[in-house]
Amino acid sequence: MHDLAGDEQYQELLASFEATLREIVDPEEVSWRAKGHLGLIGPNGEDYTLTMTDPECKELIKQGVFQDELEFPKWPGPAGFLMKE
C-alpha cells in the first residue's frame, strides 16, 4: 500500500523491470491500439485522452460518442475447463 517507485533504493530494480517489459511488448503501441479500438483516436490521429479528463471520457462513452469496450468472445467449452484443440 506504499508506492516505492520514488524511493531511490528501488530505481535500479524499476529500470530492470522497464527493460524486461520493453523486451516483451511496446507499451505505447499497445496503448495506442487499445485507444483506437475504443474510438479514442481521431481520424487525424488525435489522442482524445490527452485533452479530456477520465470522467469526461467516461461520460462521452455513456453518450455513445465513443465505442464501449468490446465484449470478450464466448468460451465454447465447458465452464471452468481450459481445453486444447
PyMOL Python script that loads the backbone (N, CA, C, O; Angstrom):
from pymol import cmd

cmd.read_pdbstr("""\
ATOM      1  N   MET A   1       0.808  -1.191   0.000  1.00  0.00           N
ATOM      2  CA  MET A   1       0.000   0.000   0.000  1.00  0.00           C
ATOM      3  C   MET A   1       0.861   1.269   0.000  1.00  0.00           C
ATOM      4  O   MET A   1       0.351   2.376   0.173  1.00  0.00           O
ATOM      5  N   HIS A   2       2.162   1.093  -0.195  1.00  0.00           N
ATOM      6  CA  HIS A   2       3.076   2.236  -0.216  1.00  0.00           C
ATOM      7  C   HIS A   2       3.831   2.214  -1.539  1.00  0.00           C
ATOM      8  O   HIS A   2       4.535   1.250  -1.837  1.00  0.00           O
ATOM      9  N   ASP A   3       3.689   3.261  -2.324  1.00  0.00           N
ATOM     10  CA  ASP A   3       4.345   3.346  -3.631  1.00  0.00           C
ATOM     11  C   ASP A   3       5.846   3.562  -3.437  1.00  0.00           C
ATOM     12  O   ASP A   3       6.274   4.588  -2.908  1.00  0.00           O
ATOM     13  N   LEU A   4       6.629   2.590  -3.867  1.00  0.00           N
ATOM     14  CA  LEU A   4       8.086   2.658  -3.701  1.00  0.00           C
ATOM     15  C   LEU A   4       8.797   3.196  -4.941  1.00  0.00           C
ATOM     16  O   LEU A   4      10.024   3.286  -4.953  1.00  0.00           O
ATOM     17  N   ALA A   5       8.050   3.552  -5.977  1.00  0.00           N
ATOM     18  CA  ALA A   5       8.663   3.974  -7.238  1.00  0.00           C
ATOM     19  C   ALA A   5       9.543   5.207  -7.079  1.00  0.00           C
ATOM     20  O   ALA A   5      10.517   5.365  -7.814  1.00  0.00           O
ATOM     21  N   GLY A   6       9.222   6.066  -6.150  1.00  0.00           N
ATOM     22  CA  GLY A   6      10.037   7.265  -5.952  1.00  0.00           C
ATOM     23  C   GLY A   6      11.206   7.061  -5.011  1.00  0.00           C
ATOM     24  O   GLY A   6      12.025   7.963  -4.832  1.00  0.00           O
ATOM     25  N   ASP A   7      11.294   5.888  -4.408  1.00  0.00           N
ATOM     26  CA  ASP A   7      12.357   5.590  -3.455  1.00  0.00           C
ATOM     27  C   ASP A   7      13.645   5.296  -4.210  1.00  0.00           C
ATOM     28  O   ASP A   7      13.662   4.433  -5.087  1.00  0.00           O
ATOM     29  N   GLU A   8      14.699   5.986  -3.888  1.00  0.00           N
ATOM     30  CA  GLU A   8      15.986   5.884  -4.586  1.00  0.00           C
ATOM     31  C   GLU A   8      16.523   4.451  -4.618  1.00  0.00           C
ATOM     32  O   GLU A   8      17.111   4.038  -5.618  1.00  0.00           O
ATOM     33  N   GLN A   9      16.330   3.702  -3.553  1.00  0.00           N
ATOM     34  CA  GLN A   9      16.903   2.350  -3.498  1.00  0.00           C
ATOM     35  C   GLN A   9      16.238   1.378  -4.468  1.00  0.00           C
ATOM     36  O   GLN A   9      16.761   0.286  -4.691  1.00  0.00           O
ATOM     37  N   TYR A  10      15.093   1.752  -5.051  1.00  0.00           N
ATOM     38  CA  TYR A  10      14.389   0.870  -5.983  1.00  0.00           C
ATOM     39  C   TYR A  10      14.541   1.285  -7.442  1.00  0.00           C
ATOM     40  O   TYR A  10      13.958   0.648  -8.320  1.00  0.00           O
ATOM     41  N   GLN A  11      15.297   2.319  -7.717  1.00  0.00           N
ATOM     42  CA  GLN A  11      15.413   2.831  -9.079  1.00  0.00           C
ATOM     43  C   GLN A  11      16.054   1.819 -10.035  1.00  0.00           C
ATOM     44  O   GLN A  11      15.613   1.679 -11.176  1.00  0.00           O
ATOM     45  N   GLU A  12      17.072   1.128  -9.583  1.00  0.00           N
ATOM     46  CA  GLU A  12      17.731   0.127 -10.436  1.00  0.00           C
ATOM     47  C   GLU A  12      16.776  -1.039 -10.739  1.00  0.00           C
ATOM     48  O   GLU A  12      16.723  -1.523 -11.870  1.00  0.00           O
ATOM     49  N   LEU A  13      16.041  -1.475  -9.746  1.00  0.00           N
ATOM     50  CA  LEU A  13      15.063  -2.558  -9.937  1.00  0.00           C
ATOM     51  C   LEU A  13      13.963  -2.124 -10.912  1.00  0.00           C
ATOM     52  O   LEU A  13      13.572  -2.893 -11.790  1.00  0.00           O
ATOM     53  N   LEU A  14      13.469  -0.900 -10.757  1.00  0.00           N
ATOM     54  CA  LEU A  14      12.444  -0.390 -11.671  1.00  0.00           C
ATOM     55  C   LEU A  14      12.962  -0.311 -13.101  1.00  0.00           C
ATOM     56  O   LEU A  14      12.244  -0.644 -14.043  1.00  0.00           O
ATOM     57  N   ALA A  15      14.190   0.125 -13.261  1.00  0.00           N
ATOM     58  CA  ALA A  15      14.789   0.192 -14.597  1.00  0.00           C
ATOM     59  C   ALA A  15      14.898  -1.193 -15.211  1.00  0.00           C
ATOM     60  O   ALA A  15      14.686  -1.365 -16.411  1.00  0.00           O
ATOM     61  N   SER A  16      15.228  -2.176 -14.393  1.00  0.00           N
ATOM     62  CA  SER A  16      15.309  -3.558 -14.865  1.00  0.00           C
ATOM     63  C   SER A  16      13.935  -4.062 -15.311  1.00  0.00           C
ATOM     64  O   SER A  16      13.808  -4.704 -16.354  1.00  0.00           O
ATOM     65  N   PHE A  17      12.911  -3.765 -14.512  1.00  0.00           N
ATOM     66  CA  PHE A  17      11.543  -4.157 -14.883  1.00  0.00           C
ATOM     67  C   PHE A  17      11.109  -3.483 -16.180  1.00  0.00           C
ATOM     68  O   PHE A  17      10.481  -4.110 -17.033  1.00  0.00           O
ATOM     69  N   GLU A  18      11.446  -2.211 -16.323  1.00  0.00           N
ATOM     70  CA  GLU A  18      11.098  -1.466 -17.548  1.00  0.00           C
ATOM     71  C   GLU A  18      11.766  -2.094 -18.765  1.00  0.00           C
ATOM     72  O   GLU A  18      11.133  -2.255 -19.809  1.00  0.00           O
ATOM     73  N   ALA A  19      13.030  -2.446 -18.635  1.00  0.00           N
ATOM     74  CA  ALA A  19      13.755  -3.069 -19.748  1.00  0.00           C
ATOM     75  C   ALA A  19      13.142  -4.416 -20.116  1.00  0.00           C
ATOM     76  O   ALA A  19      13.002  -4.737 -21.296  1.00  0.00           O
ATOM     77  N   THR A  20      12.777  -5.201 -19.107  1.00  0.00           N
ATOM     78  CA  THR A  20      12.155  -6.505 -19.360  1.00  0.00           C
ATOM     79  C   THR A  20      10.814  -6.335 -20.045  1.00  0.00           C
ATOM     80  O   THR A  20      10.509  -7.056 -20.995  1.00  0.00           O
ATOM     81  N   LEU A  21      10.012  -5.399 -19.583  1.00  0.00           N
ATOM     82  CA  LEU A  21       8.722  -5.123 -20.212  1.00  0.00           C
ATOM     83  C   LEU A  21       8.903  -4.786 -21.680  1.00  0.00           C
ATOM     84  O   LEU A  21       8.178  -5.305 -22.528  1.00  0.00           O
ATOM     85  N   ARG A  22       9.852  -3.932 -21.988  1.00  0.00           N
ATOM     86  CA  ARG A  22      10.053  -3.490 -23.368  1.00  0.00           C
ATOM     87  C   ARG A  22      10.658  -4.581 -24.259  1.00  0.00           C
ATOM     88  O   ARG A  22      10.580  -4.483 -25.484  1.00  0.00           O
ATOM     89  N   GLU A  23      11.253  -5.610 -23.669  1.00  0.00           N
ATOM     90  CA  GLU A  23      11.680  -6.776 -24.453  1.00  0.00           C
ATOM     91  C   GLU A  23      10.475  -7.604 -24.874  1.00  0.00           C
ATOM     92  O   GLU A  23      10.510  -8.282 -25.901  1.00  0.00           O
ATOM     93  N   ILE A  24       9.409  -7.550 -24.083  1.00  0.00           N
ATOM     94  CA  ILE A  24       8.214  -8.343 -24.326  1.00  0.00           C
ATOM     95  C   ILE A  24       7.232  -7.613 -25.241  1.00  0.00           C
ATOM     96  O   ILE A  24       6.680  -8.210 -26.165  1.00  0.00           O
ATOM     97  N   VAL A  25       7.017  -6.327 -24.984  1.00  0.00           N
ATOM     98  CA  VAL A  25       5.967  -5.576 -25.678  1.00  0.00           C
ATOM     99  C   VAL A  25       6.318  -4.091 -25.688  1.00  0.00           C
ATOM    100  O   VAL A  25       7.069  -3.612 -24.839  1.00  0.00           O
ATOM    101  N   ASP A  26       5.766  -3.376 -26.656  1.00  0.00           N
ATOM    102  CA  ASP A  26       5.904  -1.921 -26.705  1.00  0.00           C
ATOM    103  C   ASP A  26       4.653  -1.334 -26.047  1.00  0.00           C
ATOM    104  O   ASP A  26       3.599  -1.290 -26.681  1.00  0.00           O
ATOM    105  N   PRO A  27       4.742  -0.881 -24.783  1.00  0.00           N
ATOM    106  CA  PRO A  27       3.544  -0.434 -24.070  1.00  0.00           C
ATOM    107  C   PRO A  27       2.836   0.745 -24.738  1.00  0.00           C
ATOM    108  O   PRO A  27       1.610   0.837 -24.686  1.00  0.00           O
ATOM    109  N   GLU A  28       3.587   1.639 -25.358  1.00  0.00           N
ATOM    110  CA  GLU A  28       2.958   2.780 -26.033  1.00  0.00           C
ATOM    111  C   GLU A  28       2.132   2.312 -27.236  1.00  0.00           C
ATOM    112  O   GLU A  28       1.038   2.822 -27.474  1.00  0.00           O
ATOM    113  N   GLU A  29       2.651   1.353 -27.985  1.00  0.00           N
ATOM    114  CA  GLU A  29       1.925   0.815 -29.136  1.00  0.00           C
ATOM    115  C   GLU A  29       0.649   0.101 -28.691  1.00  0.00           C
ATOM    116  O   GLU A  29      -0.402   0.263 -29.310  1.00  0.00           O
ATOM    117  N   VAL A  30       0.740  -0.683 -27.625  1.00  0.00           N
ATOM    118  CA  VAL A  30      -0.432  -1.384 -27.105  1.00  0.00           C
ATOM    119  C   VAL A  30      -1.485  -0.376 -26.649  1.00  0.00           C
ATOM    120  O   VAL A  30      -2.673  -0.551 -26.921  1.00  0.00           O
ATOM    121  N   SER A  31      -1.058   0.665 -25.965  1.00  0.00           N
ATOM    122  CA  SER A  31      -1.988   1.699 -25.512  1.00  0.00           C
ATOM    123  C   SER A  31      -2.665   2.382 -26.698  1.00  0.00           C
ATOM    124  O   SER A  31      -3.878   2.590 -26.687  1.00  0.00           O
ATOM    125  N   TRP A  32      -1.885   2.731 -27.719  1.00  0.00           N
ATOM    126  CA  TRP A  32      -2.412   3.392 -28.914  1.00  0.00           C
ATOM    127  C   TRP A  32      -3.460   2.500 -29.602  1.00  0.00           C
ATOM    128  O   TRP A  32      -4.531   2.971 -29.983  1.00  0.00           O
ATOM    129  N   ARG A  33      -3.139   1.221 -29.754  1.00  0.00           N
ATOM    130  CA  ARG A  33      -4.077   0.300 -30.412  1.00  0.00           C
ATOM    131  C   ARG A  33      -5.348   0.134 -29.602  1.00  0.00           C
ATOM    132  O   ARG A  33      -6.440   0.102 -30.169  1.00  0.00           O
ATOM    133  N   ALA A  34      -5.225   0.028 -28.273  1.00  0.00           N
ATOM    134  CA  ALA A  34      -6.408  -0.117 -27.418  1.00  0.00           C
ATOM    135  C   ALA A  34      -7.287   1.130 -27.518  1.00  0.00           C
ATOM    136  O   ALA A  34      -8.509   1.020 -27.624  1.00  0.00           O
ATOM    137  N   LYS A  35      -6.681   2.296 -27.485  1.00  0.00           N
ATOM    138  CA  LYS A  35      -7.446   3.537 -27.619  1.00  0.00           C
ATOM    139  C   LYS A  35      -8.127   3.599 -28.978  1.00  0.00           C
ATOM    140  O   LYS A  35      -9.268   4.049 -29.086  1.00  0.00           O
ATOM    141  N   GLY A  36      -7.435   3.150 -30.008  1.00  0.00           N
ATOM    142  CA  GLY A  36      -8.024   3.131 -31.346  1.00  0.00           C
ATOM    143  C   GLY A  36      -9.240   2.240 -31.418  1.00  0.00           C
ATOM    144  O   GLY A  36     -10.234   2.599 -32.050  1.00  0.00           O
ATOM    145  N   HIS A  37      -9.179   1.067 -30.772  1.00  0.00           N
ATOM    146  CA  HIS A  37     -10.314   0.143 -30.759  1.00  0.00           C
ATOM    147  C   HIS A  37     -11.521   0.735 -30.040  1.00  0.00           C
ATOM    148  O   HIS A  37     -12.662   0.390 -30.350  1.00  0.00           O
ATOM    149  N   LEU A  38     -11.274   1.625 -29.081  1.00  0.00           N
ATOM    150  CA  LEU A  38     -12.357   2.262 -28.341  1.00  0.00           C
ATOM    151  C   LEU A  38     -12.848   3.541 -29.012  1.00  0.00           C
ATOM    152  O   LEU A  38     -13.782   4.178 -28.526  1.00  0.00           O
ATOM    153  N   GLY A  39     -12.223   3.917 -30.124  1.00  0.00           N
ATOM    154  CA  GLY A  39     -12.622   5.139 -30.811  1.00  0.00           C
ATOM    155  C   GLY A  39     -12.055   6.395 -30.171  1.00  0.00           C
ATOM    156  O   GLY A  39     -12.565   7.492 -30.400  1.00  0.00           O
ATOM    157  N   LEU A  40     -11.011   6.247 -29.375  1.00  0.00           N
ATOM    158  CA  LEU A  40     -10.428   7.392 -28.672  1.00  0.00           C
ATOM    159  C   LEU A  40      -9.281   8.043 -29.430  1.00  0.00           C
ATOM    160  O   LEU A  40      -8.634   8.954 -28.913  1.00  0.00           O
ATOM    161  N   ILE A  41      -9.024   7.585 -30.650  1.00  0.00           N
ATOM    162  CA  ILE A  41      -8.048   8.208 -31.533  1.00  0.00           C
ATOM    163  C   ILE A  41      -8.838   8.757 -32.722  1.00  0.00           C
ATOM    164  O   ILE A  41      -9.533   8.016 -33.418  1.00  0.00           O
ATOM    165  N   GLY A  42      -8.720  10.057 -32.937  1.00  0.00           N
ATOM    166  CA  GLY A  42      -9.482  10.690 -34.008  1.00  0.00           C
ATOM    167  C   GLY A  42      -8.959  10.338 -35.380  1.00  0.00           C
ATOM    168  O   GLY A  42      -7.869   9.781 -35.511  1.00  0.00           O
ATOM    169  N   PRO A  43      -9.742  10.664 -36.421  1.00  0.00           N
ATOM    170  CA  PRO A  43      -9.331  10.360 -37.790  1.00  0.00           C
ATOM    171  C   PRO A  43      -8.018  11.036 -38.182  1.00  0.00           C
ATOM    172  O   PRO A  43      -7.302  10.558 -39.062  1.00  0.00           O
ATOM    173  N   ASN A  44      -7.711  12.146 -37.523  1.00  0.00           N
ATOM    174  CA  ASN A  44      -6.453  12.848 -37.803  1.00  0.00           C
ATOM    175  C   ASN A  44      -5.316  12.396 -36.898  1.00  0.00           C
ATOM    176  O   ASN A  44      -4.238  12.989 -36.917  1.00  0.00           O
ATOM    177  N   GLY A  45      -5.551  11.325 -36.085  1.00  0.00           N
ATOM    178  CA  GLY A  45      -4.517  10.806 -35.196  1.00  0.00           C
ATOM    179  C   GLY A  45      -4.496  11.450 -33.825  1.00  0.00           C
ATOM    180  O   GLY A  45      -3.609  11.163 -33.022  1.00  0.00           O
ATOM    181  N   GLU A  46      -5.461  12.317 -33.543  1.00  0.00           N
ATOM    182  CA  GLU A  46      -5.506  12.980 -32.240  1.00  0.00           C
ATOM    183  C   GLU A  46      -5.897  11.983 -31.155  1.00  0.00           C
ATOM    184  O   GLU A  46      -6.874  11.250 -31.308  1.00  0.00           O
ATOM    185  N   ASP A  47      -5.151  11.953 -30.073  1.00  0.00           N
ATOM    186  CA  ASP A  47      -5.441  11.104 -28.922  1.00  0.00           C
ATOM    187  C   ASP A  47      -6.344  11.898 -27.990  1.00  0.00           C
ATOM    188  O   ASP A  47      -5.878  12.768 -27.255  1.00  0.00           O
ATOM    189  N   TYR A  48      -7.641  11.593 -28.025  1.00  0.00           N
ATOM    190  CA  TYR A  48      -8.607  12.348 -27.234  1.00  0.00           C
ATOM    191  C   TYR A  48      -8.357  12.250 -25.741  1.00  0.00           C
ATOM    192  O   TYR A  48      -8.761  13.142 -24.994  1.00  0.00           O
ATOM    193  N   THR A  49      -7.702  11.194 -25.286  1.00  0.00           N
ATOM    194  CA  THR A  49      -7.465  11.033 -23.853  1.00  0.00           C
ATOM    195  C   THR A  49      -6.456  12.046 -23.313  1.00  0.00           C
ATOM    196  O   THR A  49      -6.347  12.226 -22.100  1.00  0.00           O
ATOM    197  N   LEU A  50      -5.724  12.706 -24.201  1.00  0.00           N
ATOM    198  CA  LEU A  50      -4.755  13.708 -23.751  1.00  0.00           C
ATOM    199  C   LEU A  50      -5.399  15.067 -23.520  1.00  0.00           C
ATOM    200  O   LEU A  50      -4.799  15.944 -22.899  1.00  0.00           O
ATOM    201  N   THR A  51      -6.623  15.244 -24.021  1.00  0.00           N
ATOM    202  CA  THR A  51      -7.262  16.558 -23.932  1.00  0.00           C
ATOM    203  C   THR A  51      -8.532  16.531 -23.086  1.00  0.00           C
ATOM    204  O   THR A  51      -9.239  17.536 -23.008  1.00  0.00           O
ATOM    205  N   MET A  52      -8.832  15.406 -22.454  1.00  0.00           N
ATOM    206  CA  MET A  52     -10.023  15.341 -21.608  1.00  0.00           C
ATOM    207  C   MET A  52      -9.713  14.551 -20.346  1.00  0.00           C
ATOM    208  O   MET A  52      -8.771  13.759 -20.294  1.00  0.00           O
ATOM    209  N   THR A  53     -10.536  14.791 -19.330  1.00  0.00           N
ATOM    210  CA  THR A  53     -10.361  14.069 -18.071  1.00  0.00           C
ATOM    211  C   THR A  53     -11.016  12.696 -18.181  1.00  0.00           C
ATOM    212  O   THR A  53     -11.813  12.451 -19.086  1.00  0.00           O
ATOM    213  N   ASP A  54     -10.676  11.810 -17.261  1.00  0.00           N
ATOM    214  CA  ASP A  54     -11.264  10.481 -17.243  1.00  0.00           C
ATOM    215  C   ASP A  54     -12.791  10.550 -17.110  1.00  0.00           C
ATOM    216  O   ASP A  54     -13.485   9.850 -17.846  1.00  0.00           O
ATOM    217  N   PRO A  55     -13.346  11.376 -16.189  1.00  0.00           N
ATOM    218  CA  PRO A  55     -14.815  11.464 -16.107  1.00  0.00           C
ATOM    219  C   PRO A  55     -15.451  11.979 -17.409  1.00  0.00           C
ATOM    220  O   PRO A  55     -16.526  11.519 -17.796  1.00  0.00           O
ATOM    221  N   GLU A  56     -14.794  12.924 -18.080  1.00  0.00           N
ATOM    222  CA  GLU A  56     -15.321  13.417 -19.362  1.00  0.00           C
ATOM    223  C   GLU A  56     -15.347  12.290 -20.394  1.00  0.00           C
ATOM    224  O   GLU A  56     -16.329  12.128 -21.118  1.00  0.00           O
ATOM    225  N   CYS A  57     -14.275  11.519 -20.458  1.00  0.00           N
ATOM    226  CA  CYS A  57     -14.182  10.409 -21.396  1.00  0.00           C
ATOM    227  C   CYS A  57     -15.275   9.382 -21.103  1.00  0.00           C
ATOM    228  O   CYS A  57     -15.952   8.926 -22.024  1.00  0.00           O
ATOM    229  N   LYS A  58     -15.457   9.011 -19.832  1.00  0.00           N
ATOM    230  CA  LYS A  58     -16.483   8.037 -19.460  1.00  0.00           C
ATOM    231  C   LYS A  58     -17.875   8.540 -19.812  1.00  0.00           C
ATOM    232  O   LYS A  58     -18.723   7.762 -20.249  1.00  0.00           O
ATOM    233  N   GLU A  59     -18.118   9.830 -19.626  1.00  0.00           N
ATOM    234  CA  GLU A  59     -19.422  10.396 -19.965  1.00  0.00           C
ATOM    235  C   GLU A  59     -19.668  10.324 -21.469  1.00  0.00           C
ATOM    236  O   GLU A  59     -20.782  10.017 -21.893  1.00  0.00           O
ATOM    237  N   LEU A  60     -18.660  10.600 -22.273  1.00  0.00           N
ATOM    238  CA  LEU A  60     -18.822  10.520 -23.727  1.00  0.00           C
ATOM    239  C   LEU A  60     -19.048   9.077 -24.188  1.00  0.00           C
ATOM    240  O   LEU A  60     -19.761   8.839 -25.163  1.00  0.00           O
ATOM    241  N   ILE A  61     -18.442   8.119 -23.489  1.00  0.00           N
ATOM    242  CA  ILE A  61     -18.699   6.707 -23.803  1.00  0.00           C
ATOM    243  C   ILE A  61     -20.163   6.386 -23.493  1.00  0.00           C
ATOM    244  O   ILE A  61     -20.836   5.724 -24.283  1.00  0.00           O
ATOM    245  N   LYS A  62     -20.660   6.862 -22.325  1.00  0.00           N
ATOM    246  CA  LYS A  62     -22.064   6.635 -21.965  1.00  0.00           C
ATOM    247  C   LYS A  62     -23.001   7.244 -23.000  1.00  0.00           C
ATOM    248  O   LYS A  62     -24.046   6.672 -23.309  1.00  0.00           O
ATOM    249  N   GLN A  63     -22.624   8.414 -23.538  1.00  0.00           N
ATOM    250  CA  GLN A  63     -23.461   9.102 -24.519  1.00  0.00           C
ATOM    251  C   GLN A  63     -23.378   8.460 -25.900  1.00  0.00           C
ATOM    252  O   GLN A  63     -24.144   8.814 -26.796  1.00  0.00           O
ATOM    253  N   GLY A  64     -22.453   7.517 -26.076  1.00  0.00           N
ATOM    254  CA  GLY A  64     -22.322   6.845 -27.362  1.00  0.00           C
ATOM    255  C   GLY A  64     -21.405   7.539 -28.343  1.00  0.00           C
ATOM    256  O   GLY A  64     -21.329   7.147 -29.507  1.00  0.00           O
ATOM    257  N   VAL A  65     -20.699   8.582 -27.881  1.00  0.00           N
ATOM    258  CA  VAL A  65     -19.764   9.287 -28.761  1.00  0.00           C
ATOM    259  C   VAL A  65     -18.596   8.374 -29.117  1.00  0.00           C
ATOM    260  O   VAL A  65     -18.152   8.341 -30.264  1.00  0.00           O
ATOM    261  N   PHE A  66     -18.101   7.631 -28.124  1.00  0.00           N
ATOM    262  CA  PHE A  66     -17.032   6.666 -28.332  1.00  0.00           C
ATOM    263  C   PHE A  66     -17.591   5.272 -28.113  1.00  0.00           C
ATOM    264  O   PHE A  66     -18.586   5.090 -27.411  1.00  0.00           O
ATOM    265  N   GLN A  67     -16.944   4.298 -28.718  1.00  0.00           N
ATOM    266  CA  GLN A  67     -17.348   2.910 -28.528  1.00  0.00           C
ATOM    267  C   GLN A  67     -17.034   2.476 -27.106  1.00  0.00           C
ATOM    268  O   GLN A  67     -16.047   2.905 -26.510  1.00  0.00           O
ATOM    269  N   ASP A  68     -17.892   1.619 -26.579  1.00  0.00           N
ATOM    270  CA  ASP A  68     -17.596   1.000 -25.292  1.00  0.00           C
ATOM    271  C   ASP A  68     -16.684  -0.185 -25.563  1.00  0.00           C
ATOM    272  O   ASP A  68     -16.507  -0.588 -26.712  1.00  0.00           O
ATOM    273  N   GLU A  69     -16.109  -0.740 -24.514  1.00  0.00           N
ATOM    274  CA  GLU A  69     -15.222  -1.885 -24.691  1.00  0.00           C
ATOM    275  C   GLU A  69     -15.976  -3.022 -25.364  1.00  0.00           C
ATOM    276  O   GLU A  69     -17.136  -3.287 -25.048  1.00  0.00           O
ATOM    277  N   LEU A  70     -15.313  -3.680 -26.281  1.00  0.00           N
ATOM    278  CA  LEU A  70     -15.913  -4.822 -26.954  1.00  0.00           C
ATOM    279  C   LEU A  70     -16.008  -5.986 -25.993  1.00  0.00           C
ATOM    280  O   LEU A  70     -15.160  -6.146 -25.115  1.00  0.00           O
ATOM    281  N   GLU A  71     -17.039  -6.802 -26.158  1.00  0.00           N
ATOM    282  CA  GLU A  71     -17.172  -7.983 -25.301  1.00  0.00           C
ATOM    283  C   GLU A  71     -16.123  -9.007 -25.689  1.00  0.00           C
ATOM    284  O   GLU A  71     -15.730  -9.114 -26.850  1.00  0.00           O
ATOM    285  N   PHE A  72     -15.679  -9.756 -24.691  1.00  0.00           N
ATOM    286  CA  PHE A  72     -14.761 -10.840 -24.966  1.00  0.00           C
ATOM    287  C   PHE A  72     -15.518 -11.944 -25.699  1.00  0.00           C
ATOM    288  O   PHE A  72     -16.706 -12.143 -25.442  1.00  0.00           O
ATOM    289  N   PRO A  73     -14.864 -12.661 -26.599  1.00  0.00           N
ATOM    290  CA  PRO A  73     -15.549 -13.779 -27.251  1.00  0.00           C
ATOM    291  C   PRO A  73     -15.952 -14.824 -26.218  1.00  0.00           C
ATOM    292  O   PRO A  73     -15.274 -15.004 -25.207  1.00  0.00           O
ATOM    293  N   LYS A  74     -17.036 -15.495 -26.473  1.00  0.00           N
ATOM    294  CA  LYS A  74     -17.540 -16.511 -25.546  1.00  0.00           C
ATOM    295  C   LYS A  74     -16.699 -17.780 -25.657  1.00  0.00           C
ATOM    296  O   LYS A  74     -16.305 -18.186 -26.750  1.00  0.00           O
ATOM    297  N   TRP A  75     -16.432 -18.397 -24.504  1.00  0.00           N
ATOM    298  CA  TRP A  75     -15.661 -19.639 -24.460  1.00  0.00           C
ATOM    299  C   TRP A  75     -16.584 -20.779 -24.849  1.00  0.00           C
ATOM    300  O   TRP A  75     -17.626 -20.952 -24.216  1.00  0.00           O
ATOM    301  N   PRO A  76     -16.240 -21.579 -25.884  1.00  0.00           N
ATOM    302  CA  PRO A  76     -17.132 -22.624 -26.356  1.00  0.00           C
ATOM    303  C   PRO A  76     -17.120 -23.894 -25.503  1.00  0.00           C
ATOM    304  O   PRO A  76     -18.024 -24.722 -25.614  1.00  0.00           O
ATOM    305  N   GLY A  77     -16.115 -24.051 -24.664  1.00  0.00           N
ATOM    306  CA  GLY A  77     -16.002 -25.273 -23.871  1.00  0.00           C
ATOM    307  C   GLY A  77     -16.778 -25.203 -22.575  1.00  0.00           C
ATOM    308  O   GLY A  77     -17.414 -24.191 -22.281  1.00  0.00           O
ATOM    309  N   PRO A  78     -16.730 -26.269 -21.798  1.00  0.00           N
ATOM    310  CA  PRO A  78     -17.434 -26.287 -20.520  1.00  0.00           C
ATOM    311  C   PRO A  78     -16.843 -25.264 -19.537  1.00  0.00           C
ATOM    312  O   PRO A  78     -15.646 -24.977 -19.566  1.00  0.00           O
ATOM    313  N   ALA A  79     -17.676 -24.742 -18.702  1.00  0.00           N
ATOM    314  CA  ALA A  79     -17.224 -23.737 -17.729  1.00  0.00           C
ATOM    315  C   ALA A  79     -16.150 -24.323 -16.815  1.00  0.00           C
ATOM    316  O   ALA A  79     -16.278 -25.448 -16.330  1.00  0.00           O
ATOM    317  N   GLY A  80     -15.100 -23.553 -16.590  1.00  0.00           N
ATOM    318  CA  GLY A  80     -14.051 -23.964 -15.677  1.00  0.00           C
ATOM    319  C   GLY A  80     -12.969 -24.855 -16.249  1.00  0.00           C
ATOM    320  O   GLY A  80     -12.034 -25.227 -15.540  1.00  0.00           O
ATOM    321  N   PHE A  81     -13.081 -25.206 -17.536  1.00  0.00           N
ATOM    322  CA  PHE A  81     -12.087 -26.083 -18.144  1.00  0.00           C
ATOM    323  C   PHE A  81     -11.404 -25.372 -19.292  1.00  0.00           C
ATOM    324  O   PHE A  81     -12.064 -24.752 -20.127  1.00  0.00           O
ATOM    325  N   LEU A  82     -10.110 -25.458 -19.337  1.00  0.00           N
ATOM    326  CA  LEU A  82      -9.361 -24.971 -20.499  1.00  0.00           C
ATOM    327  C   LEU A  82      -9.007 -26.199 -21.319  1.00  0.00           C
ATOM    328  O   LEU A  82      -8.343 -27.119 -20.844  1.00  0.00           O
ATOM    329  N   MET A  83      -9.455 -26.190 -22.534  1.00  0.00           N
ATOM    330  CA  MET A  83      -9.266 -27.384 -23.376  1.00  0.00           C
ATOM    331  C   MET A  83      -8.400 -27.045 -24.563  1.00  0.00           C
ATOM    332  O   MET A  83      -8.594 -26.011 -25.202  1.00  0.00           O
ATOM    333  N   LYS A  84      -7.450 -27.901 -24.864  1.00  0.00           N
ATOM    334  CA  LYS A  84      -6.593 -27.738 -26.018  1.00  0.00           C
ATOM    335  C   LYS A  84      -7.266 -28.369 -27.223  1.00  0.00           C
ATOM    336  O   LYS A  84      -7.759 -29.495 -27.154  1.00  0.00           O
ATOM    337  N   GLU A  85      -7.282 -27.637 -28.324  1.00  0.00           N
ATOM    338  CA  GLU A  85      -7.912 -28.194 -29.528  1.00  0.00           C
ATOM    339  C   GLU A  85      -6.918 -28.989 -30.322  1.00  0.00           C
ATOM    340  O   GLU A  85      -7.262 -29.537 -31.370  1.00  0.00           O
TER     341      GLU A  85
END
""", "prot")
cmd.dss("prot")
cmd.show_as("cartoon", "prot")
cmd.util.cbc("prot")
cmd.orient("prot")
